[in-house]
């Protein structure tokens, strides 16, 4: 054979008995079959074989299984982002004439997706008050096919009564899907919400997770996952996943795999720092309200405490048990002007202006809550609002940064 042909078909195979802390990165579009029978019979649905790179490689199959373990699921698929995970669930399970229910504090792009693509396909949505179980119950109709949950809610971090919401949905025969990015599979178990109270697990039907956040941990990967314990739902999700050609790059999968072993350490450290910052902010007159599930005065704190902290009684203004992630919402005193709020954000040195969270760098985003909320109490809408995402910096340095920014803004 000519050298060019020999280089393509070279017969050398490296020894297989190689072991290292990180698994190999398998990159492929084409997958080679040993014979025609294998090509005709092999399926990727049960992860017993490989057919095409888009449908899985050893690298992506391994990441899927580890995400299953993290969330307590049986099946997982990977998608290019957290929003893609949300879209996949909606597209796989809904049809013309169906309705979904979204919490009023839903992730903004999810609501936009419902207002755009879902509406065009004849699928409607209603918003419900995540603080009010009766409101949710009143909005369930014969057309309701799916109830979305967020714990904690986007931006303002109200914590819903997840257990009773799931119980309600199950009694009505309606599926539930949880955006579990905040909990990350660590704060609580989405598929077993009452592990000590029943032999039949009470859990959501589907969990979506923006692996972009805590599992990646570096602020440099976009990826999402959808998990479930239900075989039938899993098949629906996998088939839609295949038909839409959703896939993730092997290098991105490898980065998440490398970061997973340190995720709990990072999550706990960021959580501890966020609580220290929250305790400090509670003492500052500039902030009319501090929103964080572990803050006793934060909306839904009892629900968070029951689900994530073993219902231990609170000692002081910030509860010390359980896990509560790295996000902090700050409502400023209504007397503070928009110009002062903007100056405050611009003056921050360690908190950088940017979306997302879960990475090593702390971030800040200002929000206009009146543009985001329809059902919030009027008090929450009074004054400016910023969301802080706490990174891995020292708590003392972050507190000093907020203090100097308040001073520069003359707040």
C-alpha positions as CSV (number, residue, x, y, z in Angstrom):
1,X,0.0,0.0,0.0
2,X,1.0,3.6,-0.6
3,X,2.1,5.5,2.5
4,X,-1.0,7.7,2.6
5,X,-3.3,4.6,2.6
6,X,-1.2,2.8,5.2
7,X,-1.3,5.9,7.5
8,X,-5.2,5.8,7.3
9,X,-5.4,2.0,7.8
10,X,-2.4,1.4,10.0
11,X,-2.9,-1.8,12.0
12,X,-1.2,-0.9,15.3
13,X,-3.5,-1.0,18.3
14,X,-2.2,0.2,21.7
15,X,-2.5,-2.1,24.7
16,X,-5.8,-1.9,26.4
17,X,-4.7,-2.3,30.0
18,X,-4.2,1.4,30.6
19,X,-5.6,3.0,33.8
20,X,-5.5,6.6,34.9
21,X,-7.7,8.9,37.0
22,X,-9.4,10.4,34.0
23,X,-11.1,8.3,31.3
24,X,-10.0,8.5,27.6
25,X,-11.6,11.1,25.4
26,X,-13.4,9.3,22.5
27,X,-14.1,11.6,19.6
28,X,-16.2,10.2,16.7
29,X,-18.7,11.0,14.1
30,X,-18.2,7.7,12.2
31,X,-18.3,4.5,14.3
32,X,-16.7,1.4,12.8
33,X,-18.8,-1.8,12.8
34,X,-17.0,-5.3,12.7
35,X,-19.5,-6.7,10.2
36,X,-22.8,-6.2,8.4
37,X,-24.8,-8.1,11.0
38,X,-23.5,-5.8,13.8
39,X,-24.4,-2.7,11.7
40,X,-28.0,-4.0,11.3
41,X,-28.5,-5.1,14.9
42,X,-26.7,-2.7,17.1
43,X,-28.7,-0.1,19.0
44,X,-27.5,2.8,21.2
45,X,-30.8,3.1,23.2
46,X,-29.6,0.7,25.9
47,X,-26.0,1.9,25.8
48,X,-24.8,-1.6,24.9
49,X,-23.3,-0.5,21.7
50,X,-22.2,2.4,19.5
51,X,-23.7,3.4,16.1
52,X,-22.8,7.0,15.5
53,X,-20.9,9.6,17.4
54,X,-24.0,11.8,17.9
55,X,-25.7,8.9,19.7
56,X,-22.9,8.3,22.2
57,X,-19.3,7.4,22.8
58,X,-17.6,5.8,25.8
59,X,-16.9,9.4,27.1
60,X,-20.5,10.6,26.9
61,X,-22.0,7.4,28.1
62,X,-19.8,7.6,31.2
63,X,-20.8,11.2,31.9
64,X,-24.5,10.2,31.5
65,X,-24.1,7.4,34.0
66,X,-22.3,9.7,36.5
67,X,-25.0,12.3,36.2
68,X,-27.6,9.5,36.9
69,X,-25.7,8.6,40.0
70,X,-25.5,12.2,41.1
71,X,-29.3,12.8,40.8
72,X,-30.5,9.3,41.7
73,X,-31.8,8.6,38.2
74,X,-31.9,5.6,35.9
75,X,-31.6,7.3,32.5
76,X,-29.8,10.5,31.2
77,X,-29.2,12.3,28.0
78,X,-26.8,15.1,27.4
79,X,-27.6,18.3,25.4
80,X,-25.7,21.4,24.4
81,X,-27.0,23.7,27.2
82,X,-29.4,23.9,30.2
83,X,-31.9,25.7,28.0
84,X,-31.6,22.8,25.4
85,X,-32.5,20.4,28.2
86,X,-35.7,22.4,29.0
87,X,-36.6,22.5,25.3
88,X,-36.0,18.8,24.8
89,X,-38.4,17.9,27.6
90,X,-41.1,20.2,26.2
91,X,-40.7,19.0,22.7
92,X,-40.5,15.3,23.6
93,X,-43.6,15.2,25.8
94,X,-46.0,17.8,24.4
95,X,-48.3,18.0,21.4
96,X,-50.8,20.5,19.9
97,X,-53.5,21.3,22.4
98,X,-51.5,20.5,25.5
99,X,-50.7,23.0,28.3
100,X,-47.8,23.4,30.7
101,X,-47.7,25.3,34.0
102,X,-44.6,27.4,34.8
103,X,-43.8,29.1,38.1
104,X,-44.0,32.9,38.1
105,X,-40.2,32.9,39.0
106,X,-39.3,30.6,36.1
107,X,-36.0,30.9,34.3
108,X,-36.6,33.7,31.8
109,X,-35.5,32.0,28.6
110,X,-37.9,29.1,29.4
111,X,-40.8,31.5,29.5
112,X,-39.6,33.0,26.2
113,X,-39.5,29.5,24.7
114,X,-43.1,29.0,25.8
115,X,-44.2,32.3,24.3
116,X,-42.4,31.6,21.1
117,X,-41.9,28.0,19.8
118,X,-44.6,26.3,22.1
119,X,-47.2,28.9,21.2
120,X,-46.5,28.4,17.5
121,X,-47.0,24.7,17.9
122,X,-50.4,25.2,19.6
123,X,-49.1,24.5,23.1
124,X,-50.2,26.9,25.8
125,X,-48.9,27.8,29.2
126,X,-50.1,29.3,32.4
127,X,-48.0,30.9,35.2
128,X,-48.7,29.9,38.8
129,X,-47.6,31.4,42.1
130,X,-44.8,29.1,43.4
131,X,-45.6,30.3,47.0
132,X,-49.2,29.1,46.8
133,X,-50.1,25.5,46.5
134,X,-53.8,26.3,46.1
135,X,-53.0,28.6,43.2
136,X,-51.2,25.8,41.5
137,X,-54.1,23.4,42.1
138,X,-56.6,25.8,40.7
139,X,-54.7,26.1,37.4
140,X,-54.5,22.4,36.6
141,X,-56.9,21.7,33.7
142,X,-57.7,18.6,31.6
143,X,-55.2,20.0,29.1
144,X,-52.3,20.2,31.6
145,X,-49.7,17.7,30.7
146,X,-46.6,19.0,32.6
147,X,-45.9,21.1,35.6
148,X,-42.4,22.7,35.8
149,X,-40.8,23.4,39.2
150,X,-37.9,25.5,40.2
151,X,-36.2,25.2,43.6
152,X,-35.1,27.8,44.3
153,X,-36.8,30.2,41.9
154,X,-34.8,32.0,39.3
155,X,-33.3,35.4,40.4
156,X,-35.4,36.0,43.5
157,X,-34.8,32.5,45.0
158,X,-38.2,31.8,46.6
159,X,-38.2,28.2,47.7
160,X,-41.5,26.3,46.9
161,X,-43.1,23.5,48.7
162,X,-41.7,20.9,46.3
163,X,-42.9,17.9,48.2
164,X,-46.5,19.0,48.2
165,X,-46.4,20.2,44.7
166,X,-45.2,16.9,43.5
167,X,-47.8,15.1,45.6
168,X,-50.5,17.3,44.1
169,X,-49.4,16.7,40.5
170,X,-49.2,12.9,41.1
171,X,-52.8,12.9,42.5
172,X,-53.9,14.7,39.3
173,X,-52.0,12.4,37.0
174,X,-49.8,15.3,35.7
175,X,-46.1,14.9,35.0
176,X,-43.5,17.1,36.9
177,X,-40.2,18.4,35.6
178,X,-37.7,20.1,37.9
179,X,-35.0,22.6,37.0
180,X,-32.5,21.2,39.4
181,X,-29.5,23.4,38.5
182,X,-29.6,25.2,41.8
183,X,-29.7,21.9,43.9
184,X,-27.2,20.2,41.5
185,X,-28.1,16.8,42.9
186,X,-26.5,17.8,46.2
187,X,-28.9,19.9,48.1
188,X,-31.7,17.3,47.9
189,X,-32.6,14.2,45.9
190,X,-35.1,15.1,43.2
191,X,-36.4,11.5,42.7
192,X,-36.7,10.7,46.4
193,X,-38.0,13.8,48.2
194,X,-39.0,11.9,51.4
195,X,-36.4,9.2,51.8
196,X,-37.3,8.3,55.4
197,X,-41.1,8.4,55.1
198,X,-42.1,6.0,52.4
199,X,-41.1,2.8,50.7
200,X,-42.5,4.2,47.5
201,X,-40.3,7.2,46.5
202,X,-42.0,10.5,46.0
203,X,-40.1,12.4,43.4
204,X,-40.3,14.4,40.2
205,X,-40.7,12.6,36.9
206,X,-37.9,14.5,35.2
207,X,-35.0,16.6,36.3
208,X,-33.1,18.9,34.0
209,X,-29.7,20.3,35.0
210,X,-27.5,23.0,33.5
211,X,-24.1,21.2,33.7
212,X,-22.8,24.6,32.7
213,X,-23.0,25.6,36.3
214,X,-21.7,23.6,39.3
215,X,-20.7,20.3,37.5
216,X,-18.5,22.2,35.1
217,X,-17.3,24.7,37.7
218,X,-15.0,26.6,35.4
219,X,-17.3,29.0,33.6
220,X,-16.0,27.6,30.3
221,X,-18.5,24.8,29.3
222,X,-22.0,24.9,27.9
223,X,-24.0,21.6,28.6
224,X,-27.2,20.3,30.0
225,X,-28.7,17.0,31.0
226,X,-32.1,15.4,31.3
227,X,-32.6,12.6,33.8
228,X,-35.5,10.3,34.7
229,X,-36.3,7.0,36.5
230,X,-39.1,6.2,34.2
231,X,-38.3,3.8,31.3
232,X,-41.1,5.0,29.1
233,X,-40.3,8.7,29.5
234,X,-36.6,7.9,28.9
235,X,-37.4,6.3,25.6
236,X,-39.5,9.3,24.5
237,X,-36.7,11.7,25.5
238,X,-34.0,9.6,23.8
239,X,-35.9,9.3,20.6
240,X,-36.6,13.0,20.4
241,X,-33.0,13.7,21.3
242,X,-31.9,11.5,18.4
243,X,-34.4,13.0,15.9
244,X,-33.3,16.5,16.7
245,X,-29.6,15.7,16.4
246,X,-28.7,16.9,19.8
247,X,-25.1,16.1,20.9
248,X,-22.2,17.4,23.0
249,X,-18.5,17.5,22.2
250,X,-16.1,15.0,23.7
251,X,-13.8,17.7,25.0
252,X,-16.6,19.4,26.8
253,X,-17.8,16.0,28.3
254,X,-14.3,15.4,29.4
255,X,-14.1,18.8,31.2
256,X,-17.3,18.0,33.1
257,X,-16.0,14.5,34.0
258,X,-12.8,16.1,35.3
259,X,-14.7,18.6,37.5
260,X,-17.4,16.3,39.0
261,X,-15.1,14.9,41.8
262,X,-14.6,18.3,43.2
263,X,-18.1,19.6,42.7
264,X,-19.3,18.9,46.3
265,X,-16.3,20.6,47.8
266,X,-16.8,23.7,45.6
267,X,-20.6,23.8,46.2
268,X,-20.1,23.7,50.0
269,X,-17.4,26.3,49.9
270,X,-19.5,28.7,47.8
271,X,-22.5,28.0,50.0
272,X,-20.6,28.8,53.1
273,X,-19.3,32.1,51.6
274,X,-22.7,33.1,50.3
275,X,-24.2,32.7,53.8
276,X,-21.4,34.8,55.4
277,X,-22.1,37.5,52.8
278,X,-25.8,37.2,53.4
279,X,-25.3,37.6,57.1
280,X,-23.3,40.8,56.5
281,X,-25.8,42.2,54.0
282,X,-28.6,41.7,56.5
283,X,-26.9,44.3,58.7
284,X,-26.6,46.9,56.0
285,X,-29.3,49.6,55.7
286,X,-28.8,49.8,51.9
287,X,-30.5,46.4,51.5
288,X,-34.2,46.3,52.2
289,X,-34.3,42.5,51.7
290,X,-31.8,39.7,51.4
291,X,-33.0,36.7,49.5
292,X,-31.3,33.4,50.0
293,X,-33.0,30.1,51.1
294,X,-31.0,29.8,54.2
295,X,-31.9,33.3,55.4
296,X,-34.8,32.8,57.8
297,X,-36.7,35.9,56.5
298,X,-36.4,34.7,52.8
299,X,-39.6,33.5,51.1
300,X,-40.0,29.8,51.4
301,X,-37.3,29.3,54.0
302,X,-39.3,26.7,55.9
303,X,-39.8,24.7,52.7
304,X,-36.0,24.8,52.1
305,X,-35.2,23.9,55.7
306,X,-37.6,20.9,55.5
307,X,-36.2,19.6,52.3
308,X,-32.5,20.5,52.5
309,X,-31.7,20.9,56.1
310,X,-33.6,18.1,57.9
311,X,-36.0,20.6,59.3
312,X,-33.5,21.5,62.1
313,X,-34.6,24.7,64.0
314,X,-32.9,27.9,62.9
315,X,-30.4,29.6,65.1
316,X,-30.0,33.2,64.2
317,X,-31.0,35.0,61.0
318,X,-29.1,32.6,58.7
319,X,-29.6,28.9,59.1
320,X,-26.3,27.0,59.3
321,X,-27.4,23.4,58.3
322,X,-28.1,21.9,54.9
323,X,-27.0,23.1,51.5
324,X,-28.2,26.3,49.8
325,X,-25.9,27.0,46.8
326,X,-24.1,30.2,45.9
327,X,-26.8,32.7,44.8
328,X,-27.9,35.8,46.7
329,X,-30.6,38.3,45.8
330,X,-30.4,41.8,47.2
331,X,-33.3,44.3,47.1
332,X,-32.1,47.8,47.6
333,X,-33.8,50.4,49.7
334,X,-36.4,52.2,47.4
335,X,-34.7,55.5,48.2
336,X,-31.6,54.4,46.2
337,X,-31.7,55.7,42.6
338,X,-31.2,53.6,39.5
339,X,-28.0,55.6,38.9
340,X,-26.7,54.7,42.3
341,X,-27.5,51.0,41.7
342,X,-25.6,51.1,38.4
343,X,-22.7,52.8,40.0
344,X,-22.7,50.2,42.7
345,X,-22.5,47.4,40.1
346,X,-19.8,49.1,38.1
347,X,-17.7,49.8,41.2
348,X,-17.5,46.2,42.2
349,X,-14.0,44.8,41.6
350,X,-14.2,41.1,42.4
351,X,-17.9,40.6,41.4
352,X,-17.8,40.9,37.6
353,X,-20.8,41.8,35.5
354,X,-21.8,38.6,33.8
355,X,-24.5,35.9,33.5
356,X,-24.4,32.4,34.8
357,X,-23.0,31.1,38.1
358,X,-21.3,28.1,39.7
359,X,-17.8,29.1,38.4
360,X,-14.7,30.3,40.4
361,X,-15.4,34.0,39.8
362,X,-18.1,35.9,41.6
363,X,-20.6,37.7,39.3
364,X,-23.3,40.4,39.6
365,X,-26.4,41.1,37.5
366,X,-28.9,43.9,38.0
367,X,-32.5,43.2,37.3
368,X,-35.8,45.1,36.8
369,X,-38.2,42.8,38.7
370,X,-41.3,44.5,37.4
371,X,-40.3,43.2,34.0
372,X,-40.0,39.7,35.3
373,X,-42.8,39.1,37.8
374,X,-46.5,39.1,37.6
375,X,-47.4,37.5,41.0
376,X,-44.8,38.8,43.4
377,X,-45.9,40.8,46.4
378,X,-45.6,44.6,45.8
379,X,-42.9,45.0,48.5
380,X,-40.5,42.8,46.4
381,X,-40.9,45.1,43.5
382,X,-40.0,48.3,45.4
383,X,-36.4,49.4,44.9
384,X,-33.6,48.1,42.7
385,X,-32.5,44.5,42.6
386,X,-29.2,42.7,42.0
387,X,-28.3,39.1,42.0
388,X,-24.9,38.0,43.3
389,X,-23.3,34.7,42.3
390,X,-20.6,33.8,44.9
391,X,-17.4,32.2,43.5
392,X,-14.4,30.8,45.3
393,X,-12.9,34.0,46.5
394,X,-12.4,34.5,50.3
395,X,-15.6,35.7,52.1
396,X,-13.7,38.6,53.7
397,X,-12.6,39.9,50.3
398,X,-16.1,39.7,48.8
399,X,-17.6,41.5,51.8
400,X,-14.9,44.2,51.5
401,X,-15.7,44.5,47.8
402,X,-19.4,45.1,48.4
403,X,-18.7,47.6,51.1
404,X,-16.4,49.7,48.9
405,X,-18.9,49.6,46.1
406,X,-21.6,50.9,48.4
407,X,-19.3,53.7,49.5
408,X,-18.5,54.6,45.9
409,X,-22.2,54.7,45.0
410,X,-22.8,56.9,48.1
411,X,-25.3,54.4,49.4
